[in-house]
Amino acid sequence: MMKIGFTTRSLIGMAVTSLIAATAMAEVPKAISVDQAQLSAAAKDSKNFLHSNGSYAQTRFYPAKQINSGNVSKLRPAFTFQTEVLESMETAPIVVDGVMYLTTSYNHVYAIDAATGKELWHYKHKMGPVTTYCCGPNNRGVAIAGDRVFMGTLDSKLVALDAKTGKLIWDTEIADPELGYSETMAPVAVNGRILIGTNGGEYGIRGFVKSFDAATGKLQWTFNTIPETGHEGVWAANDATGKDMHRDIAAEKAQFAKQGGDFYKTLGGGVWMAPAVDTESNTVFFVVGNPSPDLYGTERPGDNLYTDSMVAIDLNTGKYKWHYQYVAHDVWDLDAVSPVILTEAKGKDGKMVKVAMHAGKTGYVYIHDRNTGELIRYSEGMVPQDGLWTLPTKDGAKMMLGANGGVEWSPMAFNPETRLTYAANLLQPMTYHVEPSKYPGGKLWLGGAFKTIPTEKQTGRLSAVNVDTGKVAWKFDTNEPLIGGVLTTAGNLVFNGEANGLFRAFDAKNGKKLWEYQTGAGVNAPAVSYTVNGKQYVAVASGGNNQIDAKRGNSVVVFSLP
């Protein structure tokens, strides 16, 4: 499968009606306000779902158990909310005091009654004349702080909306879309700041994470994921697991000396997914995507820091704290994408330690000391590793791990009661083709292609990994590759969806399938859960996915017990 890039300079297709700034006539019939104390305590909130990944720790663990492994077989639809945008849906809704805020492709935001599905307001972003984006016109959700919700847009803006009315309060440009920048990630609101990274690693951008003032939209600081100097790194020969990546380091060093170091300006390093935040240490944790061009490494000798890395920075200043690189000089597009999770796990000495963990396209879960970045352990391989680090060729070389992974952008979920983290994997053997390619000026820049193999089956695997040992505890194989993410709950449940429209619940301890429902379109978004008037609900978007071309839809389906 090719990564599909898009550049538009006029309103296209269905977007003719959907890209005009507007709000519906209705509004939320109550005051909405979420203070910092609520945002910080979200992990223990059994009523709301206040962050796209549940909390600053991003465990996606919902602490209610009204719906549980004993009664989930009775789960049935409470309502289905249909949007006006028939295109891929990757949104993770947030829920505040019975009001759900959800997004669609092309940057629509809806506020609906979370118990009935009644539409309260609808915002349609007025897109600029240029949008340049990879992998679909997606949006993965909003952040909320005070009485405002915040969204990043395909034309690389950050907008603030009134949570009660949907009216635009302010917008600000994050980066220039003509240079290949765009936004699909859900922002993070913390301490009066809005944190957001950038897409664009396939377009020769220079990646970043930025902090904006939530009140005014003013830029506060920028951390560049490609340093101006030192991006050549240490010339690592092996990956994080010790495997030889078959680099010709002597040739790279000669090229670096000849080329100079100014290619940092187009070296890629997008940050696709929401950062995790440790508010006690004022530290932001995120992972960084692939270098540019994706496959033609001659243009970018060196380790290409901080691509394919986990990075920790200071929340207040954006200053660097530490990084750990999984794949140096990546020529396979196996970037780090799935969001960081903060929790505790056994250290090398067997004692519990604060950790930051990440599921890679490489098919491993990596667990780090949160304070130092030291790699404590990596998991058993969750997917076959056949031909790992086979170098791309002109005619194409096969590697079991296709360019989607392993674990793509799909967020994991960690259950502190089972000590298991749950990851949605893809198994897509591909051939990697490389060709010389110079920077094309903000256009798609792959330096080759990666292609699925028609004669080989593409499948998926939901894997449960013990964070204290790295052992795979159980797995569930699926007919379709898994993109979308996972939710786990105190009811001993794991929820995950498949591109064929099936949404499922599993026993969190042993992986037994307990329930499934056909939603009618690809379930390629992470589920959320919340409680209204004492009743627990589970919601998931059913709209398909561009990367694996899953069946499109336009709905969020919400479930409850009878």
N, C-alpha and C positions, 0 to 999 in steps of 0.2 A: 504494500500500500504506500502510495506517495503521500507526503505531507502536502496539503493543498493550500496554496497561498492566494490571497485575494487583494486586489487594489481596485477601489471604485472611486470614480470622480463625478458621479451623479447618482441620484436616487435610483435604486434598482429593484425590480421584481415587486414582491409584496411590501417592500420597504417604502414604496410610494406613499402609502397611507400611514405607515407606522413610524416614520421618522420626523414627524411634526410635533413640536413641543405642545403638549396639551394636558389637561387634567379632566377627569370626569366630573360631573356636577355634584356628586355626593361627597361626603367626607367622613372620617372616623367620628362616631358619635360620643367621643370621650376625649379627655386630655391624655396625650401620650408623652411620657417623659421617663427616660432611663438614666439614672445617675451612675457615677463611677463605682460606687459600692455594689450596685446590682451587677454591673458588668464584671467586676472582680470576683463576685460570688457565684457566677453563672454555673459553675460546675456542680454546685449543690442545689440548684434551682430546679425543682420538680414540676414547676408550673410553666415556665417560659423556655424558649430556645433562643438565646440572645446573641449568639455569634454563629457565623456560617458553619463553624466546626464545633459548636456547643459551648466553648469556653476559651480562655487564653491558652490553656494547655492543649487544646485541640484533640482531646481524647475521643470525642464523639460518643461519650458514655452518658446516657440519660438515666437519672437516678430514681425513676419511678418504676413500679412493678405491677400496676393494675393489669396491664397486658403482660402475660408471662408464658413460660413454656408449657404450663398446664392448661391454658385456655386460648392460646393464640390460634388454634385451629378454628375457633369461632369468629375470627376477625372478618369483617366485611366492610364494603365501602360505606362511608358516612355521606360523602358527597364527592363530586368531581368538578373542579373549576377549570373551565376552558378559556384560554387566552385567545387573542386575535392573531397570534404569530405562529404559523405552522412551520416550525424549524427546530433544529436541535435544542434540547433543554438540558442544561447542566446546573440549574439553580439549586442552592440549598436555602430554603426559606428560613427567615427568622420569625419568631412569634413573641409578641409582647402583649400581655394582658388581654388575650383573646383576639388579637389582631395579627394576621399573617402578612408579611411583606415578601413578595416573590418577584423574580425578574425573568425576562425572556431574552432570546437572541434579539439583536438590534436595539437593546437597551430600553425596553419597556419595564416599568415598575408597577405592580398592582398591590393595593392594600385590600384585603378581604376579611370578612368575619371568619375566624378560624374554626368556628363550630358549625357554621351553616354554609359557607362558601359565598355569601352575598358580597358582591363587589362594592367597595367603599370609595375608592378612587383609582385612577389609572393615569400614569404619567408616561408620555412618549417623548423620548429625547430627540431634540432637533440635531440630526447628524450634520457634521461639517462636510465640505465638498470632497474631502479625501479620507478614505479609511483603508488601511493596509493591515491585514491580519492573517494569521496562520490558523488552520485547523477548524474553521467554522466561525460564524458571527455570534459566538456564545457570550453569556454572562453568568457568573457563578454566585451572584448574590450581593446583598447590601450589608452595610454596617449601620448600627444605630448608636446614637449618643445624645442625651438630652431629648429634645423634641424634634430631632432631625434624623433622616436616613441618608446614607452616602453611597454613591455608585461610581465605579469607573466605567468608561465608555469606549467603544470601538475606535472613535476618533481621538482617543487619548486625552480625555478630559475627566476631571473629578467634579461631580455635581452633588450639591446638598439640597435635599427636599424637606419641606415641612411634613412631619410624620402624620399630622392630622388631616391635611388637605392635599398633599402631593404637589404643592406649588414649589417652583424653583426658587431657592433662596440665593444661591451663588453657584457659579461654575468657574473652573480654572483649568488652564492647559497644563497637563503633566509633561508632555513631550510632543515633538513634531511628528504627526502621522506620515508626512511625506518622506521621512527618513526611516519608516518601517515600524514605528511605535504604535501600540494599541493596548487596550485593557480588557481583559475578560475576568480577572480575579475579583473576589470579594475583598473589599478593604477591611482594615481592622481599626476600631476606635478605642483609644486608650489615653487617659489623662489629658483630654482636650486636644489630642492629636488624631489625625487620620493617616494610617500607614498604608502605602500601596507600592507594589513593584511594577514591573512592566513586562509585556510580551515583546516579541520581536527578534528572538535569537536566530531566526531564519532569514533575517533581512539585513544583517550587518549593523545592528545597533550597538550601543554601549549600554549594558544593563544597569539597573539601579533599584534601590528602595528609597522612597521619599517620605518625609513627614510634612503634613500640612496642618495648619491651624484649623480646628473644627469650626471655630466661630467665623473666620474670615476667608478661609481658603488660601491664606498666604503660605508660601513655602518656608519651612523651618530648617530643614537640612536634607542633604542628599548623600547616600552612601553608594558609590559606584562599584558594581560587582566586577568590573575590570579595572584593576589599579593602573595608574599611568606608568609606573615603573615596578619591576618585580613580577610582572605577569608571566614571565618565563618559568618561575617556580624553581624546583630543585631537580628538574629533569628526571622525574620518577620513571623507573622502568617497569614497575609492577603496579597493579591496582590495589584497592584497599584490602583485598583478601590474599594478596601475595602472588597473584597470577601474572605471568609475563604478558605484557601488552604488545610485544613485538615492535617496539619503536626503533627507528634508526636514529638514535640520539646524536651521533656524530654528524649526520647529514642535517639534522635540525639545527644544531649549534652553528654549523657553517652557514645555513640559510639565515639564521637569526643575526649573525655578524654582518652578513651582506645586506639584509633587509632593513636593519635598524628596528627600533622598538615602537614606532609610532602607529603600528596597526592595532593598538589597543582601542582606538576610536571606533573600530568596526568589528570587534572581537566577540560580540554576542553577549551571552550571559543573562538572558531574561529570568525574571522571577515570576513564575506563573501562579503561585498559590499563596493564600494568606499566611503571614508570619505568625509564629507562636510568640507569646510574651510572658516572661517571668517578671511580675511586678515587684517582687521582693528584691531582686538584684538589678532591676531596671535593664533587663537584657531582652533583645529581640533576636529570634532564631528563625532562619529561613534557609531554603535550598535554592541553588542557582542552576539554570539550565545549560544547554549546549553552547559551545563556541560556534562562531561563524567563520567560514562556511561550514556546514554540518559535516561533510565527508572529505573535503579536500584540505588535508592538514598542512600541505606545503606552504599555503598562504599564511600560516599562523604557527611557526615553530615555537616550541616550549610547552610547558604544562597548561598554559592558558588559564591562569588563576583569574577569578575564583569560580570558573565554570565547573559544573559537575561536583559541587561542594556544598557542605553545610557551613553556614556562616553565623557568627554571633556578633552583635554590635550593641552599643549603648543606646538605650531608648531615648535619652534626653539630648544626645549630641550626634548620634549616628556614627560614632567612632568605632573602629575595628576592635574586637576583643580576641577572636580566634576563628580559625577555619579548619576544615578537614576535607581534603579532596578525595573523592572515590575513584574517579577515572581521569587521569591526566591526558591531555592532548586527545580528547575524544574524537574519533573519526567514525563513530557508529550511531550517533544521535541518542546515546543512552544517558541523557541528562538527568539530573536530580529534579523531580517535579512534585511528587506527593508531599503534602504538608508535614512539617515537623510536629511531633507529639512530645509533650513534657510530662514526665511521671517519675516514679522511682523503680529501680531494679537492682538486682544483686550485682555488686562490683566484682572485680577479679578475686578479691579476698573473701567473697561470700557475704559481705555486709551490704545493707541497702544504701544506695547512693542516688542522688538526683541525676536524672538522665534526660537526654534529648535523643529521640529516635526518628528514623526515616526509612521508608520502604523505597527501594531503588528500582529503576528500570532493569537493573542488573539481576533482579529476582532475589535479592537478599534484603533482610531487615538489618539496619545498622544501629547500634546502641552506643551512645557516647556519654562520657562524663560531662555533665552540663556546665561545670565550671571551667574545665580545661580543654574540652573538645577531644580528649583521648578516646580512641575507639576501644570500648570495653569488650564488645563481641559483635560478631555478625552471625546471622542465622544460617541454618541449613538452606540450601537452594530451594526456593519455593517452586521453581519451574526448571525444566531441563536446561543444561548449560552447554549443549553440544556445540562445538566449534567456537566457544567463547574467545573473543579477541582475534578471530580470523580477519585479516586486513581486507578492506574493499579492493576490488580490481576493476579494470576497465570493462571487462565482460561480465562481472558479477561473481561474488563469492558468497556462499551460503553461511548464515549463522542462525542458530535456533532462536536466539533472542532478537526478534525484529525490533525496529526502531520505536515501537510503542511499549516495549518491555516484555516481561516483568510487570511492574506496577507503574502505570502512567500517572496522570495528575490525580487519580482517584485517591481521596483521603482514606487512611486506615482508621480503625476504631480500636481503642484499648479498654478492656474490662478489668478493673482492679480486683474484682472478686474471683475471676478465673485465672488471672495473671497472663492472659492471652491477648495478643494483638492480632487483628483480622485484616487481611490484605486482599484486594481484588486484582488478580493477575491476568495477563494476556499470554497466550502461546501462539505466536505468529511467526513461523520461520520465514525469513526473507533473504533475498540476495542483495548485496551491497555493491553498487556500481560507482566508481569515482571518475571524475574528469576535471581537468584544470579549469579554474573559473576565477576571474577577477571580480572585485567588488562592483556590483551593478548599480549602485546609487539608490539604496532604499527599496530595491526590488528583491524578490525571492532569490536566495543565494544558498543553494544546497551543495554545489560542487559535486554533483552526481545525483544518484537516486537510490531509493530502497524500494524493493518490490516484493509483494507477497508471491508465493509460489503456487500456481493454480492446482497442482497435483497434491499439495499437502494441506491437511485440514487445519483450520484456525479455530482454536478453542479458548476456554478460560478456566480459571481455577481460583476458588475462594480458599485461602490458606489461613490457618490459625497457628501463631508462633508464640512459644513460651518466652517471655522477655528475660527471664532469669537464667535460661539455659541456651536459648537460641534454637531449640528443637522445634520441628514442625509437629504440632499436636494432632491436627486433623486437616483434611482437605476435602473440598467438594468440587468436582469437575463439571464444567458447563459446556453446552454445545457452541456457545458464542463467546468471543473474547470479552472480558469484563472491563468496562470503563464506567466509572460513576461513583464508586465509593461505598462505605460501610457505616452502619449505625449499630451500636450495641447498647443494651439496657440492663437495669438492675433486675429485670424480670427473666434473666438467664436467656436472653435472646440476641441474635445477630440478624440484621436485615441487610439484604443486598439484592440488586436487580440485574437483569440480563437484557441484551440487545433484542431478544425475541419477544420482549414485552412482559416476561414473567418477573414478578416481584415476590421474594421468598423470605421466610423466617426460619432460622435454624436454632437448635439448642446450642448455646454458647459454649458448653463444656465439651460436647462430643461431636458437634457438626451435623447431627441428625436433622434432616429436613422435616419441619413441622407443619408448614403451610405454604401455599403459593397462590397467586392471583394473576390472571392475564389482564394487563392494563390496556393493551391494544396498540402500544407503540413502545419503542425502545426505552427501557429504564436505565438511563445512563447519567443519573444524578444521585447524590447521596441522600438518603432518607433523613428525616428529622422527627422528633416526637415532642409532645407538649400536652398540657392538661388545661381544660376549660370547664368551669363549674363542676369540678370533681371527676370529669371524664377524660381519660387519656386517649390521645389520637396519635397516629403515625401517618406522615405525609411524604409523598415522593413525586417528583416530576416524571412524566411519561411523555417524552418528546423526541427521543432518538439522539443520534450522535453523528457528527460529520466525519470524524476520523475513521470510524469503522463502518460508516454508511448504514447505520441502524435506522429502522423505520421511523419516519418523522411523526410527530404528534404535537399537541398544543395544550396539554392538560397537567394539572397537579391533582393526583388522586389521594384522598384522605380516608383513612380507615379507623374504625373503632370496634369495640365489642357491642353486641346487641343490647 
